[in-house]
Amino acid sequence: MTGGTPTHNKLLSALNALMWFGLRKQLYTVFVTDQRLWFPAVDLLRIPMSWLLRTRRS
């Protein structure tokens, strides 16, 4: 995360590692970004630091 503290970055790294190792044989992928996410239907802006996405079966 841009502008995050070292402690914040350590916590986020640990959380992402737990999610990645826990979900690696399932249809999910984990990645980190500071990309903005806008929900126009409810006029809401969020900047999630971790994304968990379900992928398609290959």
N, C-alpha and C positions, 0 to 999 in steps of 0.2 A: 504494500500500500504506500503510495506516495505520501510522505510526511509522517508516516507512522513512527512510533518510538521503537527502540530495540526490543523492549519487552513485548510490545504488541506484535512485532514481526516474529519473535520466537514462538509466541502462543499460536499465531496463525500457521506457522510452519509445522508445529506439532499437530494441530488439528487436521491440516491437509494430509500429513503423513498417515495419521490414524484412519482417515476416510479412504485414502488411496489403498492402503494395505488391507483394510476391511472389505473393500468392494472390488478388488482387482479381478475376481473371477465371475463377476456379475456384469449386467448390462449398464454399467454406470461409468462415467469418467469424471475426474476431479481436476479443476485447474484454478489458478489464482489470477486475478486481474483487478484493476481499479476502474474498469469500464462502468459508465453510468447506465442504469436501467430505469426506463421511464414507463410508468403505467398510466396512460392517458385516461382510461375509463374512470380512474379514481384520483386523478391528479396527484400522483405520488412519484417521487424521485428517490431512488436508492442507489448506493454505491456498494454492492456486495463485494467482499474481498475473496470469497471462495464460491465457486459454482459447482454444483453437483448435477450432472445431466444424464438422463437415461439415453442410451444409444440403441441403435437398431441391431437386430440379430444379423450376423453375417453368415 
